[in-house]
Each structure stands twice: as structure tokens, then as C-alpha cells.
């Protein structure tokens, strides 16, 4: 969907697209379906045309239809979304593989972590940083026991592709899940994410500088807490006050 230019066409254009869609034009079915999800939405019409395009084998229509079924329909149709995402994922669509992994890991109760891991891995292996990040999160936080080494590998791959949350999460793994911790590497990744504007990384970097260094770098910690507070991070202002109390005088 993100690779296509969309706009708000006049009704005459929509009518022409409907004629093309009724004549079997799959592109018209898909674009019309997406346009009908926009304000004011016609979700019934969107579902109809996306379904027609999906049945014709369009993987982008399959993923868009799945998104509609999970996020726009009340109640959500997770079974329907899973069906279409599986169709698109089996066709090699990395976006569908990522979305299917997310549905299996985060939307089902109970989650199906084995299948989620499989689909995240498929997309991660072709270089999708979002799948790499989610796969690392699953390995570290959803598996029992966690696979810390594999999580580190995938966080690193995503971080090297400039995935900001992966940088922050990798820093936390290096600092809190290794024995002994790799404080220098954690500081480096927190700094990269903080420099990119991630307020959570700023806070974690401030904590590292104030609590995990010997001696602490109070001035640098204060600077990062201040920047995070200015960015609206909910814990930064309190951390800044605690830092001042700890090092008063």
C-alpha cells in the first residue's frame, strides 16, 4: 500500500474505477478498496473490492485486506486476516510475513510463538529491519527460556539498518542481560539512538552514565535527562531531580 500514490478522487473518477474493477481490473479493485477505507470510510465496499483483488492473487490486496480485518472491523476477524496473510506470506511478501508474525505473537490468545518465529525469520532473512526487531523481541522476551544470543544477533542486524528501537533495545540487552555486562557497547548504542532523537534512549543513557560508570559522568547524565524531559519523556524529569539529590553538594 505504501508503494502506491493515493489521493482523494472526485466521484466521477471513483465511478470509472468501479467500472474497471467490475470488468476484472485487479489494480482498480485494489486501489478502489484502499481508497474506500479513507474518510469518510466505506468499509463494506473496501472489504468487497480488496477481497476481489486478493482472490485474484494480488499480495498487496491480501495484506491490506488483513489489516482491515484486524484493525477496522468490529469485531476483528483474526481468522480471516490470518488466512490472507498466510496466502501472501507463502507468495514471498515480506510485509505479509511480518504482519503474520505479529498477529501470531501479539494478537492471538494464546500466542503461537513457534509459527510467529518462523514468519519473522523469513522476513528478517531478506533484510526487513522491523521483522528483525520483532524477532529479537520475541526471542528475548516471549520465549521461555529466552535466547539471548540470537536476540542479540537480530537486534544488531536491525540496529545496523538504523532501526532506532533496535539500537535502544540492544543497548539494554548488552547492559542488563549479559554477564558481565558490556557497558561500553551499551553506551555506544544508547548514544546512537539518543542522537537520533529517541527519548527512551536518552533516559537509559542517563541512567548508565549516572549509575553504571565508575566514576559516574554526572554532567553528561544531567544533559541527557534534560533533553529527554524536553522531549516529553514521563520519567526524565524525576530522574533529573533524583540525580540532583544524589549529587547535591
Secondary structure by P-SEA (a helix, b strand, c coil): ccccccccccaaaaaaaaaaaaaccaaaaaaaaaaaaccccaaaaaaaaaaaaaaaccaaaaaaaaaaacccccccaaaaaaaaaaaaaaaccaaaaaaaaaaacccccccaaaaaaaaaaaaaaaccaaaaaaaaaaacccccccaaaaaaaaaaaaaaacaaaaaaaaaaaacccccccaaaaaaaaaaaaaaaccaaaaaaaaaaacccccccaaaaaaaaaaaaaaacccaaaaaaaaaaaaacc
